[in-house]
Each structure stands twice: as C-alpha cells, then as structure tokens.
Amino acid sequence: MDDNKTFQKLSETLDQDEKNSLLKKLTSSVSETEDTMQPVFEEIENNIAILYSKLPWYKKLWIFLLSIFQGKSKDEIFNEQLVSDIGRDIEYHHMMMYDWRENLILPGALQEFVSLKEAARFFGSILDSGILANYSSFLVFLGSLEMPELYEELQRAMDPSLAAKAYPEVQDGKLRKIAISDVEEKLNSISENHRLIMYDNARSLFCLKELAFFLFDRLTLAFQIGSYSHGSGQICPFSVIRSNLMALNNILFSFKKMPSISLLNSMYVFVIQHSTIQHDTDGDHEIQRFTSSAEKSLLTIRNFINRVPLTKIIRCGTKDITYEPVEISGGENWFGIFKEKWISTVNENFNEFLTTRKKNELIASLYDFFNFSNLETVKYVQSEENPDGIPLQGGLFLSFMLTFHKHIYMKEMNNVLRPILIDGEFYKRENRIEFTEAYNELLKVDDLISDIQKKLAPNGEWGRKWVQVNQEVHSVTIKHRKISGLKEEMNLYVHNIIETAKKSFTSMENILSGIINQEKSETYDTLANLSKIAGKGGDFMNSLEQALRDIKRAGRLCSDMENMYSVE
C-alpha cells in the first residue's frame, strides 16, 4: 500500500507556500507564453457542393464541357481540380514536403517526422517514469496545484484523527462513511471552470501519451532513396504510409490546446521528486533544464502542426477532398478516476489509522507482558528509533521474540522446562518428540534473529541488495518492482519464523496443560515421574503454571501480530 502513495506522499511533503514557490520558479523559467505555444489549425472548406456554388459561371461551364469530353461527372472533374489545386498549394507553400504529381512524401517531411519523434520521445521518458502507471495519483497531485483550496479541504475531510475528534461517540464504520460522504460532497462541488481546466489537462496528457508512443519508425523507415519531380532524396509513396499518416494526423488534430504550464510543472515535480526541496541550487538548474527541454519539445510539436499540412497531403494522396481528421477520445473520464482515487485514499487512511491504533494497543500489551516499556532492538530494522533502517513487516514480532527469549524463556521459563526435557518420563513417545521440537525451536530464536541481523547488515545479503536497488537509476515502476520483490523475500522469511513460533507455543501449551492437569487424555498426558521432578513444596508447580500462562499469552500476542501484518 505504501508504495502506491508516491504522489500523495510527495504532495504532502510540500506545504502550500512551498508549492507556490516551486510553481513561481517553474513559471518564471518558461520564456514562451501558453498562447504562443498553441498551434494554428487551418480550417479548409471541404463541402464540394458549397465550393462548386461559389465558382464563377465560366468555370462551371468549363467543368461541364470537360465532363462531356472526358466522360466523367461534373463532381469527379471538380474533385480532380480541387486535388490539383491543393497539390500546387502544398508545392508552393510547403516545399520539399509532398510531390502531388507522383503522390510521394518528400525529404522535407521526413526531417519534420524525425524532429517530431525526438520531441515526443522527451515526453515519453517522463510519462514512462511512473505517471501513467500511477495516473490516478497523478491526477490528485495535479488537482492540488490547480485547486489548492479544495485539496486542503479534502485533506482535512479524510483525516481519521480529525473525524474521531469531531464525532467521538461514532463507531469506526460510521466514521468512515461520514468521511467518504464529506469527500464526495466536496468533489461534487468542483466548479465548472475547474472541471474544464482538469479536463483540458487530462486530455493534453492523453494526447501527449498517444504522440509519445506513436510508432514513428513505421514512418521514417519506410523512406528510401529515390527520384521525384524536382530532385532526388529519401522519399516514400503515400500509399505505403497512408494509415500511419492518418493516425498521426488524428493525434495532432486533437491537440486543440498544448499542455498547460501547470501540467508540465506537475510532471516535473514528479520526475525530480524531493530533490528540488533538498538541493535548492541544483534544483534551480534542473528547473531551467527541464523547462527549456519541455518548451523546445512543445514548440517542435506546434511547429510541425503549423508547417506540415498533413490534412492537405492526405486529401491529395487519397484524392478525397471530403477527408477530415478525427479527434481521438481521451481524458473524458478524469473525474471518475479522480473521485475513485480520493475515496480509495479515504479507505486507505482509515485502514492505516485503525491498524496504527491496533498496533499501539498491541505494543501496550507487549509492554504489560514484560512489565517494562522497551523491547529489545533488532539491528538494521526500520523503527521509531531507527527511521533509516530497512522496512521489515515482522520487525515488531522479532523484537518481541528477542525480548521473550532473553527475559522470560532463558531467565525464568527454562528453569522448569529443562528438567522436563532431561528427566521427564512421558507416557506417549509422540508427546516427548513434540515437546522436544517446541523446546528447541524456542531455544534457537536468538540464533534465528542473529542470522536475520547479519542478512540486514550493510554487507549482508539483504542489506547489499537494499542499498543497490535504492541507488540504481531506474524508472519509478522498475524500482518499485525490485523493492517489492526484495520486501516479499524478507517478509516471507520472517513469516515462516512467525508460523514456527506459533506452532511451538501451541505445542508447548498443550503439553504443559496435560502435565499440570495430571489426567490421562487421548492426546496429552502428565508425566509418569512428575512428583519426583517437582520435589517437595509447590515452587516447581507454581513456576510451571506461570510458564503455561506466559506461553498462552505469548501465543495470543503472536497471533495478534500476524493479524496486524496481514492488513498492512
């Protein structure tokens, strides 16, 4: 759960003043305004009937005569003339782009495709850094920049501790419902203006994604050295890349607006994460480098749209004057995703709140069990005393078992268990085997935890891997996968120790209960020589009964800890 909160944690590390300061730096680094970066889409009339009606009478007469001599309809003749007019217009205003006579895409267009590919690659590397994999979280972070007041209200509304103070008599389940209802009400109150801004951002991000991962190589690799009407160079028949050009044109046509500064800023903050806050000087340099690259890439996209008449080329290449690019759909579902993420965050917060409360109650029970307030420390494991340690799911269990082994098992309990191990005459052989196994498993706890500490040490098996995976330069997604894999390996190792301890406590409880009851049963019996081992007086039996009580309680605490880990 923790690793899926990248954006939420990032947003929470920045208060509103820090966000405003960062936004000011980012905005001041942009030399172009959003207006100057917007593409200009030329609207071309493509209704043949309307175009024909605007022709002077003599041109209509000429078309009529041609239709008679060539045996074609007036519409066919007129369409051919329009295609030729478009071809000559491209040839005159966009040199080296398209040869309409031979229906060839020319070297000038190839250069533009290559430039567009490089610009798209810049955004592709950013999107692939984790934005797409954590799209819902990114929308929340973007919303914190576009709607800071609403973000602060939502943060308060989903805070379980604040809800608990406001409704002290309400049970946890109802408290969660109240928080969800409050969050939904605030989300539904988002103004139309802010909804439109968020939609534009979501749509721009979607278009960037489509462009960034467009298969440009299918275009560029189709060009071959050849000759055309006015020279030679790398050319490509229109028919070879017709579908690719149409797909690209649809994407570019969908860029009604270039990505906003706020969207770029949000993408930047994700990429650098906390580095700007921690290193102001380097951060300023990174800001300039990023904004410069982003601005250059956006201008390349805009210039391509303005310089390369894809719609005209496609109309000419297909000889279809009615062709129009189709605006791709995407970004329309932003609010549903945005809302769902906030609701899931409310549930996560309440789960974490309840888990923390249960953990505190469990720790209080552990302190009461040992009659002191400090558990033994397991080296290199993350804790309040060692926040920079390696996060290990079973860290509390290991501290408990280490404390139990040192202060109860070896110091007190072993005084009554060891005589039973050495001299006890069990009626049933399987009882002795089970007792011996449980005794030995609890005895070697110290060695097991010592082995874990060696693995977690900087030069240990897990310690080396942990340092290595955190220092490697990877995308957030790859790093998250590697860290999750290592955590799973470590947690599984500790889980096996928990299961063994639970089994040992259960076996010891059953056997000691049978010994103390001094009654024969189908499974567990007393010892044939119990009175001899106990000796005169009741000290041994009192210690044995205390050992049983401690074993029972330790087993319950182990189960409680395992249940706590299962919901984390």
Order of alpha helices (4+ residues) and beta strands (2+ residues): alpha-alpha-alpha-alpha-alpha-alpha-beta-beta-alpha-alpha-alpha-alpha-alpha-alpha-alpha-beta-beta-alpha-alpha-alpha-alpha-alpha-alpha-alpha-alpha-alpha-alpha-alpha-alpha-alpha-alpha
